[in-house]
Amino acid sequence: AAIGFFTYKDCLNIFIPGDNYAHLLLFEKGFIEGFNESAHFSAPYFVGLPLLQLLYQLFGMSPACWIITSTFLHIVNAFLIFLIARKLIELFFHKQETVIPFFSALAFLVSPYQTEYVLWVPLCIRGLFHAFVTFAGFYFFILFLSTPSVKKLIVIHFLFLLGIFSYEFTLICPLIYAVLYLLFRMTNKTALSIKHFFTRILSIQLLFIAAFFLACKIWNGHWFWHGGTMGSIAQ
């Protein structure tokens, strides 16, 4: 955590305007109206945009509060990478390794490729939140493959649902889940059958994705929306 805050310690006065200010204006009309209207002008980010509004109500236009929040969330995401790497090494190499997971998390923490998401706020706060629920979902899925339980399954699907209504990247997550499952299955690290993987994990994720597409169509008339770039092909 100290490394993360030290990396961005000179950035507390940075404030970069972004497209999401229009959504803040909509929420000024009231939460219900803002919740409804914001989905007409973007994808139905029914989690991401209310989160943006909540932080706006707490912080206003204070750059330091936004940067501290985004930096903290970035640090949490780096810690999740540490947990994922450590668990994979433990399962596949039977070692209680911390050095490789630490440097994996450190590389993510100080990577310049992540700077945009940390500093370009409030535009990218939902991106950091999406990364959090995605990494957490991967971690709980790895735990589920090792020792399946109903609680872990519920957490996985809840995190996936938060992710799909925060950012479209979640659309490719079922593929990542499938790759992880095949890796565990081919190395005999899980007893979960293909049938159970499909019925308990993949089919439910595909159902959530279908709900996202349907919400896109209902709220803004397109089956898929992303910054207006898909307007000509997503009717």
Salt bridges, closest charged atoms under 4 A:
ASP10 OD2 - LYS9 NZ 3.21
GLU37 OE1 - LYS29 NZ 3.41
GLU90 OE2 - LYS87 NZ 3.68
GLU168 OE2 - HIS226 ND1 3.40
